[in-house]
Amino acid sequence: MDIQGIKFHLLHILKNTGLASMADKIHIYSEEEYIRLILRCISELSPDITIHRLTGDGPKNLLIARCGAAIKNTF
C-alpha cells in the first residue's frame, strides 16, 4: 500500500456513549504509558512516513477520560 502519513489519536471516553458504560473496564493510559506506546509505534514506522498527529481533543463538556490526557501541550 502507498501509505504516506499516519495520525495517532488518544482514546476519548465521552458521556452518554457505549464506551462510557464500559469505562471502568478499560485501562486508561497514563501520560508516561502513552508516550512509551507512541515512541514504540514511531520506531516501527518507515522513515518516509509523515506523522500528521500525535494527540487530539474531545469536547471538554462530554469528556469522562482520555489516555495520556495532559500531554498535548507538551509537544
All heavy atoms as a GROMACS GRO file, in nm:
protein
  591
    1MET      N    1   0.084  -0.119   0.000
    1MET     CA    2   0.000   0.000   0.000
    1MET      C    3   0.088   0.125   0.000
    1MET      O    4   0.197   0.125   0.057
    1MET     CB    5  -0.090  -0.001   0.123
    1MET     CG    6  -0.193  -0.112   0.117
    1MET     SD    7  -0.324  -0.098   0.241
    1MET     CE    8  -0.235  -0.123   0.390
    2ASP      N    9   0.037   0.229  -0.056
    2ASP     CA   10   0.110   0.355  -0.065
    2ASP      C   11   0.075   0.445   0.054
    2ASP      O   12   0.008   0.546   0.041
    2ASP     CB   13   0.077   0.424  -0.197
    2ASP     CG   14   0.157   0.552  -0.217
    2ASP    OD1   15   0.268   0.562  -0.162
    2ASP    OD2   16   0.108   0.640  -0.288
    3ILE      N   17   0.122   0.406   0.173
    3ILE     CA   18   0.094   0.484   0.294
    3ILE      C   19   0.197   0.596   0.303
    3ILE      O   20   0.317   0.571   0.305
    3ILE     CB   21   0.100   0.394   0.419
    3ILE    CG1   22  -0.005   0.284   0.409
    3ILE    CG2   23   0.082   0.478   0.545
    3ILE    CD1   24   0.006   0.179   0.515
    4GLN      N   25   0.149   0.719   0.309
    4GLN     CA   26   0.239   0.834   0.313
    4GLN      C   27   0.237   0.906   0.448
    4GLN      O   28   0.328   0.982   0.478
    4GLN     CB   29   0.202   0.931   0.201
    4GLN     CG   30   0.216   0.869   0.066
    4GLN     CD   31   0.162   0.957  -0.044
    4GLN    OE1   32   0.120   1.070  -0.022
    4GLN    NE2   33   0.163   0.906  -0.165
    5GLY      N   34   0.134   0.884   0.527
    5GLY     CA   35   0.124   0.953   0.654
    5GLY      C   36   0.038   0.876   0.752
    5GLY      O   37  -0.036   0.785   0.715
    6ILE      N   38   0.049   0.914   0.878
    6ILE     CA   39  -0.026   0.848   0.985
    6ILE      C   40  -0.070   0.952   1.087
    6ILE      O   41  -0.003   1.053   1.107
    6ILE     CB   42   0.060   0.737   1.052
    6ILE    CG1   43  -0.022   0.654   1.148
    6ILE    CG2   44   0.184   0.796   1.118
    6ILE    CD1   45   0.048   0.528   1.194
    7LYS      N   46  -0.185   0.927   1.150
    7LYS     CA   47  -0.235   1.012   1.258
    7LYS      C   48  -0.258   0.923   1.379
    7LYS      O   49  -0.323   0.820   1.369
    7LYS     CB   50  -0.367   1.079   1.219
    7LYS     CG   51  -0.355   1.178   1.107
    7LYS     CD   52  -0.489   1.239   1.073
    7LYS     CE   53  -0.474   1.338   0.957
    7LYS     NZ   54  -0.603   1.400   0.924
    8PHE      N   55  -0.206   0.964   1.492
    8PHE     CA   56  -0.231   0.896   1.618
    8PHE      C   57  -0.338   0.975   1.693
    8PHE      O   58  -0.339   1.098   1.689
    8PHE     CB   59  -0.103   0.890   1.704
    8PHE     CG   60   0.004   0.804   1.644
    8PHE    CD1   61   0.106   0.860   1.568
    8PHE    CD2   62   0.004   0.667   1.664
    8PHE    CE1   63   0.206   0.781   1.514
    8PHE    CE2   64   0.104   0.588   1.609
    8PHE     CZ   65   0.205   0.645   1.534
    9HIS      N   66  -0.426   0.906   1.761
    9HIS     CA   67  -0.532   0.970   1.838
    9HIS      C   68  -0.536   0.913   1.978
    9HIS      O   69  -0.513   0.793   1.998
    9HIS     CB   70  -0.669   0.947   1.773
    9HIS     CG   71  -0.686   1.015   1.643
    9HIS    ND1   72  -0.737   1.142   1.633
    9HIS    CD2   73  -0.657   0.977   1.517
    9HIS    CE1   74  -0.740   1.178   1.506
    9HIS    NE2   75  -0.691   1.079   1.433
   10LEU      N   76  -0.570   0.997   2.075
   10LEU     CA   77  -0.595   0.950   2.210
   10LEU      C   78  -0.729   0.877   2.213
   10LEU      O   79  -0.815   0.902   2.129
   10LEU     CB   80  -0.605   1.069   2.306
   10LEU     CG   81  -0.481   1.155   2.324
   10LEU    CD1   82  -0.517   1.279   2.404
   10LEU    CD2   83  -0.372   1.078   2.392
   11LEU      N   84  -0.745   0.791   2.312
   11LEU     CA   85  -0.875   0.731   2.335
   11LEU      C   86  -0.955   0.828   2.421
   11LEU      O   87  -0.916   0.858   2.534
   11LEU     CB   88  -0.862   0.596   2.407
   11LEU     CG   89  -0.992   0.534   2.455
   11LEU    CD1   90  -1.082   0.499   2.337
   11LEU    CD2   91  -0.965   0.411   2.540
   12HIS      N   92  -1.063   0.881   2.368
   12HIS     CA   93  -1.151   0.970   2.443
   12HIS      C   94  -1.274   0.892   2.485
   12HIS      O   95  -1.337   0.827   2.401
   12HIS     CB   96  -1.196   1.089   2.357
   12HIS     CG   97  -1.086   1.180   2.320
   12HIS    ND1   98  -1.028   1.180   2.195
   12HIS    CD2   99  -1.021   1.275   2.391
   12HIS    CE1  100  -0.934   1.271   2.191
   12HIS    NE2  101  -0.927   1.329   2.308
   13ILE      N  102  -1.308   0.898   2.612
   13ILE     CA  103  -1.432   0.836   2.661
   13ILE      C  104  -1.528   0.951   2.690
   13ILE      O  105  -1.501   1.036   2.775
   13ILE     CB  106  -1.407   0.751   2.786
   13ILE    CG1  107  -1.305   0.642   2.755
   13ILE    CG2  108  -1.538   0.691   2.836
   13ILE    CD1  109  -1.264   0.557   2.873
   14LEU      N  110  -1.636   0.954   2.615
   14LEU     CA  111  -1.733   1.064   2.623
   14LEU      C  112  -1.861   1.020   2.692
   14LEU      O  113  -1.904   0.904   2.677
   14LEU     CB  114  -1.765   1.117   2.483
   14LEU     CG  115  -1.646   1.165   2.401
   14LEU    CD1  116  -1.691   1.208   2.262
   14LEU    CD2  117  -1.572   1.277   2.470
   15LYS      N  118  -1.923   1.112   2.764
   15LYS     CA  119  -2.051   1.086   2.832
   15LYS      C  120  -2.156   1.037   2.732
   15LYS      O  121  -2.153   1.074   2.616
   15LYS     CB  122  -2.102   1.214   2.898
   15LYS     CG  123  -2.014   1.264   3.010
   15LYS     CD  124  -2.069   1.396   3.063
   15LYS     CE  125  -1.972   1.456   3.162
   15LYS     NZ  126  -2.012   1.590   3.204
   16ASN      N  127  -2.246   0.956   2.782
   16ASN     CA  128  -2.362   0.908   2.705
   16ASN      C  129  -2.324   0.830   2.580
   16ASN      O  130  -2.391   0.839   2.478
   16ASN     CB  131  -2.454   1.026   2.668
   16ASN     CG  132  -2.502   1.102   2.790
   16ASN    OD1  133  -2.539   1.041   2.890
   16ASN    ND2  134  -2.498   1.233   2.782
   17THR      N  135  -2.214   0.755   2.588
   17THR     CA  136  -2.175   0.667   2.477
   17THR      C  137  -2.164   0.524   2.529
   17THR      O  138  -2.156   0.501   2.650
   17THR     CB  139  -2.038   0.709   2.419
   17THR    OG1  140  -1.937   0.693   2.519
   17THR    CG2  141  -2.040   0.854   2.370
   18GLY      N  142  -2.163   0.430   2.437
   18GLY     CA  143  -2.145   0.291   2.476
   18GLY      C  144  -2.014   0.268   2.548
   18GLY      O  145  -2.007   0.190   2.644
   19LEU      N  146  -1.910   0.337   2.504
   19LEU     CA  147  -1.780   0.323   2.568
   19LEU      C  148  -1.783   0.374   2.712
   19LEU      O  149  -1.718   0.318   2.799
   19LEU     CB  150  -1.674   0.397   2.486
   19LEU     CG  151  -1.529   0.375   2.524
   19LEU    CD1  152  -1.491   0.227   2.523
   19LEU    CD2  153  -1.438   0.453   2.432
   20ALA      N  154  -1.859   0.479   2.738
   20ALA     CA  155  -1.869   0.533   2.875
   20ALA      C  156  -1.923   0.429   2.971
   20ALA      O  157  -1.878   0.421   3.086
   20ALA     CB  158  -1.956   0.658   2.876
   21SER      N  159  -2.016   0.347   2.925
   21SER     CA  160  -2.072   0.244   3.013
   21SER      C  161  -1.972   0.134   3.045
   21SER      O  162  -1.992   0.058   3.137
   21SER     CB  163  -2.198   0.184   2.949
   21SER     OG  164  -2.165   0.112   2.832
   22MET      N  165  -1.862   0.129   2.970
   22MET     CA  166  -1.758   0.028   2.994
   22MET      C  167  -1.630   0.089   3.050
   22MET      O  168  -1.529   0.022   3.063
   22MET     CB  169  -1.725  -0.046   2.864
   22MET     CG  170  -1.844  -0.114   2.800
   22MET     SD  171  -1.805  -0.206   2.651
   22MET     CE  172  -1.724  -0.085   2.549
   23ALA      N  173  -1.632   0.218   3.084
   23ALA     CA  174  -1.511   0.290   3.122
   23ALA      C  175  -1.438   0.226   3.240
   23ALA      O  176  -1.315   0.229   3.245
   23ALA     CB  177  -1.544   0.436   3.153
   24ASP      N  178  -1.513   0.168   3.333
   24ASP     CA  179  -1.448   0.107   3.449
   24ASP      C  180  -1.375  -0.023   3.414
   24ASP      O  181  -1.297  -0.074   3.493
   24ASP     CB  182  -1.548   0.084   3.561
   24ASP     CG  183  -1.662  -0.010   3.522
   24ASP    OD1  184  -1.691  -0.021   3.401
   24ASP    OD2  185  -1.721  -0.070   3.612
   25LYS      N  186  -1.395  -0.074   3.293
   25LYS     CA  187  -1.329  -0.198   3.248
   25LYS      C  188  -1.212  -0.170   3.153
   25LYS      O  189  -1.147  -0.262   3.106
   25LYS     CB  190  -1.430  -0.288   3.179
   25LYS     CG  191  -1.543  -0.334   3.270
   25LYS     CD  192  -1.646  -0.410   3.190
   25LYS     CE  193  -1.759  -0.460   3.275
   25LYS     NZ  194  -1.847  -0.361   3.327
   26ILE      N  195  -1.186  -0.044   3.123
   26ILE     CA  196  -1.085  -0.004   3.025
   26ILE      C  197  -0.964   0.055   3.098
   26ILE      O  198  -0.980   0.140   3.186
   26ILE     CB  199  -1.142   0.099   2.926
   26ILE    CG1  200  -1.259   0.041   2.849
   26ILE    CG2  201  -1.034   0.150   2.831
   26ILE    CD1  202  -1.338   0.142   2.769
   27HIS      N  203  -0.847   0.008   3.060
   27HIS     CA  204  -0.725   0.066   3.117
   27HIS      C  205  -0.701   0.203   3.052
   27HIS      O  206  -0.693   0.213   2.930
   27HIS     CB  207  -0.605  -0.025   3.091
   27HIS     CG  208  -0.475   0.037   3.132
   27HIS    ND1  209  -0.443   0.055   3.265
   27HIS    CD2  210  -0.372   0.088   3.061
   27HIS    CE1  211  -0.324   0.113   3.272
   27HIS    NE2  212  -0.279   0.134   3.150
   28ILE      N  213  -0.693   0.305   3.134
   28ILE     CA  214  -0.665   0.440   3.085
   28ILE      C  215  -0.515   0.463   3.100
   28ILE      O  216  -0.462   0.462   3.210
   28ILE     CB  217  -0.742   0.547   3.166
   28ILE    CG1  218  -0.893   0.519   3.165
   28ILE    CG2  219  -0.711   0.686   3.114
   28ILE    CD1  220  -0.956   0.519   3.029
   29TYR      N  221  -0.448   0.481   2.988
   29TYR     CA  222  -0.304   0.501   2.989
   29TYR      C  223  -0.266   0.629   3.062
   29TYR      O  224  -0.330   0.732   3.043
   29TYR     CB  225  -0.249   0.511   2.846
   29TYR     CG  226  -0.232   0.380   2.776
   29TYR    CD1  227  -0.340   0.311   2.726
   29TYR    CD2  228  -0.105   0.325   2.759
   29TYR    CE1  229  -0.325   0.190   2.661
   29TYR    CE2  230  -0.088   0.205   2.694
   29TYR     CZ  231  -0.198   0.137   2.645
   29TYR     OH  232  -0.182   0.018   2.582
   30SER      N  233  -0.161   0.622   3.141
   30SER     CA  234  -0.104   0.743   3.200
   30SER      C  235  -0.027   0.816   3.089
   30SER      O  236  -0.004   0.760   2.981
   30SER     CB  237  -0.008   0.707   3.313
   30SER     OG  238   0.106   0.641   3.261
   31GLU      N  239   0.016   0.937   3.118
   31GLU     CA  240   0.096   1.010   3.020
   31GLU      C  241   0.221   0.931   2.984
   31GLU      O  242   0.257   0.920   2.866
   31GLU     CB  243   0.137   1.146   3.077
   31GLU     CG  244   0.023   1.242   3.089
   31GLU     CD  245   0.066   1.372   3.155
   31GLU    OE1  246   0.180   1.416   3.131
   31GLU    OE2  247  -0.016   1.429   3.228
   32GLU      N  248   0.288   0.875   3.084
   32GLU     CA  249   0.411   0.801   3.059
   32GLU      C  250   0.386   0.677   2.973
   32GLU      O  251   0.463   0.647   2.882
   32GLU     CB  252   0.476   0.760   3.192
   32GLU     CG  253   0.526   0.875   3.274
   32GLU     CD  254   0.416   0.946   3.354
   32GLU    OE1  255   0.306   0.888   3.373
   32GLU    OE2  256   0.438   1.061   3.395
   33GLU      N  257   0.277   0.606   3.002
   33GLU     CA  258   0.243   0.487   2.923
   33GLU      C  259   0.212   0.525   2.778
   33GLU      O  260   0.254   0.457   2.686
   33GLU     CB  261   0.122   0.415   2.983
   33GLU     CG  262   0.151   0.344   3.113
   33GLU     CD  263   0.024   0.290   3.174
   33GLU    OE1  264  -0.077   0.364   3.184
   33GLU    OE2  265   0.025   0.172   3.213
   34TYR      N  266   0.137   0.633   2.760
   34TYR     CA  267   0.101   0.677   2.626
   34TYR      C  268   0.225   0.716   2.547
   34TYR      O  269   0.242   0.680   2.431
   34TYR     CB  270   0.000   0.793   2.631
   34TYR     CG  271  -0.043   0.838   2.494
   34TYR    CD1  272  -0.130   0.762   2.418
   34TYR    CD2  273   0.005   0.957   2.440
   34TYR    CE1  274  -0.169   0.803   2.291
   34TYR    CE2  275  -0.033   0.998   2.313
   34TYR     CZ  276  -0.121   0.921   2.239
   34TYR     OH  277  -0.156   0.961   2.114
   35ILE      N  278   0.314   0.791   2.610
   35ILE     CA  279   0.438   0.833   2.544
   35ILE      C  280   0.521   0.712   2.504
   35ILE      O  281   0.572   0.705   2.392
   35ILE     CB  282   0.518   0.930   2.632
   35ILE    CG1  283   0.443   1.063   2.641
   35ILE    CG2  284   0.660   0.950   2.578
   35ILE    CD1  285   0.497   1.158   2.747
   36ARG      N  286   0.534   0.613   2.594
   36ARG     CA  287   0.609   0.491   2.560
   36ARG      C  288   0.546   0.419   2.442
   36ARG      O  289   0.615   0.371   2.352
   36ARG     CB  290   0.619   0.398   2.681
   36ARG     CG  291   0.725   0.437   2.780
   36ARG     CD  292   0.757   0.326   2.878
   36ARG     NE  293   0.642   0.277   2.951
   36ARG     CZ  294   0.600   0.325   3.069
   36ARG    NH1  295   0.665   0.426   3.125
   36ARG    NH2  296   0.495   0.274   3.128
   37LEU      N  297   0.412   0.411   2.441
   37LEU     CA  298   0.341   0.345   2.331
   37LEU      C  299   0.365   0.418   2.199
   37LEU      O  300   0.397   0.356   2.097
   37LEU     CB  301   0.192   0.337   2.361
   37LEU     CG  302   0.102   0.281   2.251
   37LEU    CD1  303   0.137   0.135   2.222
   37LEU    CD2  304  -0.043   0.295   2.289
   38ILE      N  305   0.351   0.550   2.199
   38ILE     CA  306   0.371   0.629   2.078
   38ILE      C  307   0.515   0.615   2.028
   38ILE      O  308   0.538   0.597   1.908
   38ILE     CB  309   0.335   0.777   2.101
   38ILE    CG1  310   0.184   0.792   2.119
   38ILE    CG2  311   0.386   0.866   1.988
   38ILE    CD1  312   0.101   0.755   1.997
   39LEU      N  313   0.611   0.621   2.119
   39LEU     CA  314   0.751   0.606   2.078
   39LEU      C  315   0.777   0.469   2.017
   39LEU      O  316   0.850   0.457   1.918
   39LEU     CB  317   0.844   0.631   2.197
   39LEU     CG  318   0.852   0.776   2.244
   39LEU    CD1  319   0.936   0.785   2.372
   39LEU    CD2  320   0.907   0.866   2.136
   40ARG      N  321   0.716   0.366   2.075
   40ARG     CA  322   0.731   0.231   2.018
   40ARG      C  323   0.670   0.223   1.879
   40ARG      O  324   0.730   0.168   1.786
   40ARG     CB  325   0.668   0.128   2.112
   40ARG     CG  326   0.710  -0.014   2.078
   40ARG     CD  327   0.661  -0.114   2.179
   40ARG     NE  328   0.520  -0.139   2.154
   40ARG     CZ  329   0.430  -0.162   2.249
   40ARG    NH1  330   0.463  -0.164   2.374
   40ARG    NH2  331   0.305  -0.184   2.216
   41CYS      N  332   0.554   0.284   1.862
   41CYS     CA  333   0.490   0.285   1.729
   41CYS      C  334   0.575   0.361   1.628
   41CYS      O  335   0.596   0.314   1.515
   41CYS     CB  336   0.351   0.347   1.737
   41CYS     SG  337   0.230   0.249   1.828
   42ILE      N  338   0.624   0.477   1.667
   42ILE     CA  339   0.705   0.559   1.577
   42ILE      C  340   0.832   0.484   1.537
   42ILE      O  341   0.874   0.491   1.421
   42ILE     CB  342   0.738   0.695   1.642
   42ILE    CG1  343   0.611   0.780   1.650
   42ILE    CG2  344   0.846   0.769   1.564
   42ILE    CD1  345   0.626   0.906   1.733
   43SER      N  346   0.890   0.412   1.630
   43SER     CA  347   1.015   0.341   1.600
   43SER      C  348   0.995   0.232   1.495
   43SER      O  349   1.091   0.190   1.430
   43SER     CB  350   1.075   0.281   1.727
   43SER     OG  351   1.001   0.170   1.772
   44GLU      N  352   0.872   0.187   1.477
   44GLU     CA  353   0.840   0.083   1.378
   44GLU      C  354   0.805   0.140   1.241
   44GLU      O  355   0.796   0.066   1.144
   44GLU     CB  356   0.724  -0.004   1.428
   44GLU     CG  357   0.753  -0.080   1.555
   44GLU     CD  358   0.854  -0.192   1.535
   44GLU    OE1  359   0.856  -0.253   1.426
   44GLU    OE2  360   0.931  -0.216   1.629
   45LEU      N  361   0.785   0.272   1.233
   45LEU     CA  362   0.746   0.334   1.107
   45LEU      C  363   0.864   0.346   1.011
   45LEU      O  364   0.977   0.367   1.053
   45LEU     CB  365   0.690   0.474   1.131
   45LEU     CG  366   0.556   0.486   1.201
   45LEU    CD1  367   0.522   0.632   1.224
   45LEU    CD2  368   0.447   0.417   1.123
   46SER      N  369   0.834   0.339   0.886
   46SER     CA  370   0.932   0.368   0.783
   46SER      C  371   0.966   0.517   0.792
   46SER      O  372   0.877   0.600   0.816
   46SER     CB  373   0.873   0.336   0.645
   46SER     OG  374   0.957   0.382   0.544
   47PRO      N  375   1.093   0.554   0.773
   47PRO     CA  376   1.131   0.696   0.784
   47PRO      C  377   1.064   0.788   0.682
   47PRO      O  378   1.060   0.909   0.701
   47PRO     CB  379   1.282   0.696   0.762
   47PRO     CG  380   1.326   0.556   0.753
   47PRO     CD  381   1.204   0.468   0.747
   48ASP      N  382   1.008   0.733   0.576
   48ASP     CA  383   0.943   0.818   0.476
   48ASP      C  384   0.795   0.841   0.503
   48ASP      O  385   0.726   0.904   0.423
   48ASP     CB  386   0.964   0.759   0.335
   48ASP     CG  387   0.908   0.619   0.319
   48ASP    OD1  388   0.896   0.549   0.421
   48ASP    OD2  389   0.877   0.580   0.206
   49ILE      N  390   0.745   0.796   0.617
   49ILE     CA  391   0.604   0.819   0.654
   49ILE      C  392   0.596   0.945   0.740
   49ILE      O  393   0.667   0.960   0.839
   49ILE     CB  394   0.545   0.697   0.729
   49ILE    CG1  395   0.538   0.579   0.634
   49ILE    CG2  396   0.410   0.731   0.789
   49ILE    CD1  397   0.467   0.459   0.686
   50THR      N  398   0.508   1.035   0.700
   50THR     CA  399   0.487   1.160   0.773
   50THR      C  400   0.391   1.135   0.889
   50THR      O  401   0.288   1.070   0.873
   50THR     CB  402   0.426   1.266   0.680
   50THR    OG1  403   0.516   1.287   0.571
   50THR    CG2  404   0.400   1.396   0.751
   51ILE      N  405   0.424   1.190   1.006
   51ILE     CA  406   0.334   1.184   1.121
   51ILE      C  407   0.254   1.313   1.120
   51ILE      O  408   0.308   1.422   1.136
   51ILE     CB  409   0.411   1.167   1.253
   51ILE    CG1  410   0.488   1.035   1.250
   51ILE    CG2  411   0.314   1.172   1.372
   51ILE    CD1  412   0.585   1.019   1.365
   52HIS      N  413   0.122   1.300   1.101
   52HIS     CA  414   0.034   1.417   1.092
   52HIS      C  415  -0.020   1.460   1.227
   52HIS      O  416  -0.053   1.576   1.246
   52HIS     CB  417  -0.084   1.389   0.998
   52HIS     CG  418  -0.044   1.364   0.857
   52HIS    ND1  419  -0.005   1.465   0.774
   52HIS    CD2  420  -0.037   1.249   0.786
   52HIS    CE1  421   0.025   1.414   0.654
   52HIS    NE2  422   0.006   1.284   0.660
   53ARG      N  423  -0.035   1.365   1.320
   53ARG     CA  424  -0.095   1.397   1.450
   53ARG      C  425  -0.046   1.298   1.554
   53ARG      O  426  -0.035   1.180   1.528
   53ARG     CB  427  -0.247   1.390   1.439
   53ARG     CG  428  -0.319   1.419   1.568
   53ARG     CD  429  -0.470   1.417   1.553
   53ARG     NE  430  -0.509   1.527   1.463
   53ARG     CZ  431  -0.596   1.513   1.364
   53ARG    NH1  432  -0.653   1.397   1.341
   53ARG    NH2  433  -0.627   1.615   1.288
   54LEU      N  434  -0.018   1.350   1.675
   54LEU     CA  435   0.022   1.264   1.787
   54LEU      C  436  -0.082   1.261   1.898
   54LEU      O  437  -0.076   1.177   1.986
   54LEU     CB  438   0.154   1.314   1.848
   54LEU     CG  439   0.278   1.291   1.763
   54LEU    CD1  440   0.398   1.359   1.827
   54LEU    CD2  441   0.305   1.143   1.745
   55THR      N  442  -0.177   1.351   1.896
   55THR     CA  443  -0.276   1.360   2.002
   55THR      C  444  -0.401   1.430   1.948
   55THR      O  445  -0.406   1.462   1.830
   55THR     CB  446  -0.217   1.434   2.124
   55THR    OG1  447  -0.311   1.433   2.229
   55THR    CG2  448  -0.176   1.575   2.091
   56GLY      N  449  -0.499   1.453   2.031
   56GLY     CA  450  -0.621   1.518   1.987
   56GLY      C  451  -0.703   1.566   2.105
   56GLY      O  452  -0.665   1.548   2.219
   57ASP      N  453  -0.816   1.628   2.075
   57ASP     CA  454  -0.905   1.681   2.178
   57ASP      C  455  -1.045   1.625   2.162
   57ASP      O  456  -1.093   1.609   2.050
   57ASP     CB  457  -0.917   1.834   2.165
   57ASP     CG  458  -0.793   1.906   2.213
   57ASP    OD1  459  -0.739   1.866   2.317
   57ASP    OD2  460  -0.753   2.002   2.147
   58GLY      N  461  -1.109   1.601   2.273
   58GLY     CA  462  -1.251   1.569   2.273
   58GLY      C  463  -1.325   1.686   2.336
   58GLY      O  464  -1.263   1.770   2.402
   59PRO      N  465  -1.456   1.695   2.316
   59PRO     CA  466  -1.532   1.804   2.377
   59PRO      C  467  -1.521   1.799   2.530
   59PRO      O  468  -1.559   1.699   2.591
   59PRO     CB  469  -1.675   1.780   2.332
   59PRO     CG  470  -1.666   1.680   2.221
   59PRO     CD  471  -1.539   1.606   2.239
   60LYS      N  472  -1.466   1.902   2.590
   60LYS     CA  473  -1.440   1.900   2.735
   60LYS      C  474  -1.566   1.878   2.818
   60LYS      O  475  -1.562   1.816   2.923
   60LYS     CB  476  -1.370   2.029   2.776
   60LYS     CG  477  -1.227   2.035   2.728
   60LYS     CD  478  -1.156   2.158   2.779
   60LYS     CE  479  -1.010   2.152   2.750
   60LYS     NZ  480  -0.961   2.190   2.624
   61ASN      N  481  -1.679   1.928   2.771
   61ASN     CA  482  -1.804   1.912   2.846
   61ASN      C  483  -1.857   1.768   2.840
   61ASN      O  484  -1.945   1.733   2.918
   61ASN     CB  485  -1.910   2.011   2.798
   61ASN     CG  486  -1.950   1.989   2.654
   61ASN    OD1  487  -1.868   1.948   2.571
   61ASN    ND2  488  -2.075   2.016   2.623
   62LEU      N  489  -1.807   1.686   2.749
   62LEU     CA  490  -1.851   1.547   2.737
   62LEU      C  491  -1.744   1.447   2.782
   62LEU      O  492  -1.771   1.328   2.793
   62LEU     CB  493  -1.890   1.515   2.593
   62LEU     CG  494  -2.006   1.593   2.534
   62LEU    CD1  495  -2.028   1.554   2.388
   62LEU    CD2  496  -2.132   1.568   2.615
   63LEU      N  497  -1.625   1.495   2.809
   63LEU     CA  498  -1.512   1.408   2.834
   63LEU      C  499  -1.518   1.346   2.973
   63LEU      O  500  -1.528   1.417   3.073
   63LEU     CB  501  -1.383   1.489   2.819
   63LEU     CG  502  -1.253   1.415   2.807
   63LEU    CD1  503  -1.253   1.324   2.685
   63LEU    CD2  504  -1.138   1.514   2.797
   64ILE      N  505  -1.513   1.214   2.978
   64ILE     CA  506  -1.503   1.141   3.104
   64ILE      C  507  -1.357   1.111   3.132
   64ILE      O  508  -1.307   1.131   3.241
   64ILE     CB  509  -1.585   1.010   3.100
   64ILE    CG1  510  -1.734   1.042   3.090
   64ILE    CG2  511  -1.556   0.925   3.222
   64ILE    CD1  512  -1.820   0.920   3.067
   65ALA      N  513  -1.287   1.062   3.030
   65ALA     CA  514  -1.146   1.026   3.046
   65ALA      C  515  -1.080   1.020   2.910
   65ALA      O  516  -1.147   1.002   2.809
   65ALA     CB  517  -1.133   0.889   3.114
   66ARG      N  518  -0.950   1.037   2.910
   66ARG     CA  519  -0.873   1.015   2.789
   66ARG      C  520  -0.735   0.966   2.827
   66ARG      O  521  -0.680   1.006   2.929
   66ARG     CB  522  -0.866   1.139   2.701
   66ARG     CG  523  -0.792   1.255   2.762
   66ARG     CD  524  -0.791   1.371   2.666
   66ARG     NE  525  -0.732   1.486   2.733
   66ARG     CZ  526  -0.713   1.600   2.676
   66ARG    NH1  527  -0.747   1.618   2.550
   66ARG    NH2  528  -0.659   1.699   2.741
   67CYS      N  529  -0.680   0.882   2.746
   67CYS     CA  530  -0.547   0.829   2.769
   67CYS      C  531  -0.443   0.936   2.740
   67CYS      O  532  -0.453   1.007   2.641
   67CYS     CB  533  -0.520   0.708   2.680
   67CYS     SG  534  -0.630   0.570   2.713
   68GLY      N  535  -0.343   0.947   2.825
   68GLY     CA  536  -0.237   1.045   2.803
   68GLY      C  537  -0.287   1.187   2.808
   68GLY      O  538  -0.236   1.275   2.739
   69ALA      N  539  -0.384   1.214   2.893
   69ALA     CA  540  -0.463   1.337   2.890
   69ALA      C  541  -0.388   1.468   2.878
   69ALA      O  542  -0.427   1.552   2.798
   69ALA     CB  543  -0.551   1.342   3.015
   70ALA      N  544  -0.285   1.490   2.950
   70ALA     CA  545  -0.227   1.624   2.957
   70ALA      C  546  -0.108   1.645   2.864
   70ALA      O  547  -0.048   1.750   2.866
   70ALA     CB  548  -0.185   1.654   3.101
   71ILE      N  549  -0.077   1.548   2.780
   71ILE     CA  550   0.047   1.560   2.704
   71ILE      C  551   0.037   1.652   2.584
   71ILE      O  552   0.140   1.693   2.531
   71ILE     CB  553   0.100   1.423   2.658
   71ILE    CG1  554   0.007   1.360   2.557
   71ILE    CG2  555   0.126   1.334   2.774
   71ILE    CD1  556   0.067   1.243   2.486
   72LYS      N  557  -0.081   1.687   2.539
   72LYS     CA  558  -0.096   1.762   2.413
   72LYS      C  559  -0.011   1.889   2.412
   72LYS      O  560   0.055   1.920   2.315
   72LYS     CB  561  -0.240   1.796   2.386
   72LYS     CG  562  -0.254   1.873   2.255
   72LYS     CD  563  -0.396   1.902   2.222
   72LYS     CE  564  -0.400   1.975   2.089
   72LYS     NZ  565  -0.531   2.013   2.052
   73ASN      N  566  -0.012   1.962   2.519
   73ASN     CA  567   0.059   2.089   2.523
   73ASN      C  568   0.209   2.073   2.552
   73ASN      O  569   0.279   2.173   2.563
   73ASN     CB  570  -0.005   2.183   2.624
   73ASN     CG  571  -0.146   2.220   2.583
   73ASN    OD1  572  -0.173   2.237   2.465
   73ASN    ND2  573  -0.235   2.231   2.678
   74THR      N  574   0.256   1.951   2.563
   74THR     CA  575   0.398   1.930   2.590
   74THR      C  576   0.478   1.902   2.465
   74THR      O  577   0.600   1.898   2.470
   74THR     CB  578   0.419   1.814   2.690
   74THR    OG1  579   0.371   1.693   2.633
   74THR    CG2  580   0.349   1.841   2.822
   75PHE      N  581   0.411   1.883   2.350
   75PHE     CA  582   0.483   1.856   2.226
   75PHE      C  583   0.520   1.984   2.158
   75PHE      O  584   0.453   2.081   2.160
   75PHE     CB  585   0.400   1.770   2.128
   75PHE     CG  586   0.385   1.628   2.173
   75PHE    CD1  587   0.265   1.583   2.221
   75PHE    CD2  588   0.493   1.542   2.168
   75PHE    CE1  589   0.251   1.453   2.262
   75PHE    CE2  590   0.480   1.411   2.208
   75PHE     CZ  591   0.358   1.367   2.256
   0.00000   0.00000   0.00000
